[in-house]
Amino acid sequence: MSQESEPFYNLSQLEEGLKPLKNQCAEEDTDLLQRIKGMYRNIKDHQENQPEIYQPAGEWRKHVNQRMPHYDAFYDDGTDRLGELLGNFWRNELGVLVKQYAGHKQLIENKEARISYAKTFAHDLMIWSNLYGSDFSQLEIPKVGHPWGYLWNGTLIGSKVLRYHALATQIEGMTADIEKPVVAEIGAGYCGMAHFLMKRTDRFTYIDFDLPETLVVGAYYLSKTLPDRKIYLHEGGSINWEKTIEEYDVILCPNWSIDNLPANSVDVFLNTFSLSEMSFPVIQKYLEKITTSCRHYFLHNNMDREGVVNEGHERTPASQYPLPENQFKLLYKHYDLFQQKHSGRDGDYREFLYQKIG
């Protein structure tokens, strides 16, 4: 831990932030849970008829298969088990979506893991503070999904939240001259970035393309944290994109829906980490769709080192992604803000910003 980050280190504040909170899944969530249950069932019915390129692959095939028993709750008559599953996703088997550096169970059971996490998070918090100031209250996460985190100056800061806030701020700046920007994200996890982007302004339309098992968590999270926004929960068939983008603030779709996304319909395309976890043909497919539909910027952060194998999948370095040079120009490539210290090397991840040309 560097001297610069030492003032932000406090192990007791992590331990305080790991303590249980009051269950946030209440009786009034029943209607929402029924809607999300219907969304999941319908999407799963359509998934088996999709091309192989859109089936879970790479590292995510194993992640999804390991957690499939938990998704049985979507087929219950009632919503009790589903409410328990989504109401505690930060702390149960779905916690892989929020994990950074270590998961909740590992931190609860292992003090050395807590010390390591607190030191790394202190380093990240120092970076965030140097870039964005000392108003830590803007990092407060909603008490949805039974969150845990680092309690700093009375603010509960969840894992990945520093990154999500930074990305949301960056996208706001990139689109400042666009009246009603459309932002699309591939693999948004629980939609943490979208929450920060959408809660501060009503300028944006946000689209998430994801696997069904992840998409339903994002649907629950954003429906709870953005109750004043109109949220589209896709249930299977084709989408009237022009009408849907016009009518909704948030559009949540299965990954294959990107196939029919209109040309030049998205101002900013975003991906963080998940392209790294896909096979090369899948990466190529998504980049083809991004090239067609993106009209301004493509921002992504992915693994950029050769020879990395995880879950039996060898990752493609981000510098080798087949993005057409005659349609995009690279504005910058730099180190990931928050991964260098944790990796023990110079950092395996790089952030890239491309601008559409021509």
Stockholm file with secondary structure:
# STOCKHOLM 1.0

chainA/1-358         MSQESEPFYNLSQLEEGLKPLKNQCAEEDTDLLQRIKGMYRNIKDHQENQPEIYQPAGEWRKHVNQRMPHYDAFYDDGTDRLGELLGNFWRNELGVLVKQYAGHKQLIENKEARISYAKTFAHDLMIWSNLYGSDFSQLEIPKVGHPWGYLWNGTLIGSKVLRYHALATQIEGMTADIEKPVVAEIGAGYCGMAHFLMKRTDRFTYIDFDLPETLVVGAYYLSKTLPDRKIYLHEGGSINWEKTIEEYDVILCPNWSIDNLPANSVDVFLNTFSLSEMSFPVIQKYLEKITTSCRHYFLHNNMDREGVVNEGHERTPASQYPLPENQFKLLYKHYDLFQQKHSGRDGDYREFLYQKIG
#=GR chainA/1-358 SS CCTTTGGGCCHHHHHHHTSCCCCCCCGGGHHHHHHHHHHHHHHHHHHTTSCGGGSCCHHHHHHHHHHGGGGGGGGSSSSHHHHHHHHTTTTSGGGGGTCSSSCHHHHHHCHHHHHHHHHHHHHHHHHHHHHHCSCGGGGCCCSCSCCCCEEETTEEECTTHHHHHHHHHHHHHHTTTCSSCEEEEESCTTTHHHHHHHHHCSCCEEEEEECHHHHHHHHHHHHHHCTTSCEEECCSSCCCHHHHHHHCSEEEEEGGGGGGCCTTCEEEEEEESGGGGSCHHHHHHHHHHHHHHEEEEEEEEEECCTTCEETTEECCCGGGCCCCTTTEEEEEEEECTTTHHHHSSSCSEEEEEEEECC
#=GC SS_cons         CCTTTGGGCCHHHHHHHTSCCCCCCCGGGHHHHHHHHHHHHHHHHHHTTSCGGGSCCHHHHHHHHHHGGGGGGGGSSSSHHHHHHHHTTTTSGGGGGTCSSSCHHHHHHCHHHHHHHHHHHHHHHHHHHHHHCSCGGGGCCCSCSCCCCEEETTEEECTTHHHHHHHHHHHHHHTTTCSSCEEEEESCTTTHHHHHHHHHCSCCEEEEEECHHHHHHHHHHHHHHCTTSCEEECCSSCCCHHHHHHHCSEEEEEGGGGGGCCTTCEEEEEEESGGGGSCHHHHHHHHHHHHHHEEEEEEEEEECCTTCEETTEECCCGGGCCCCTTTEEEEEEEECTTTHHHHSSSCSEEEEEEEECC
//
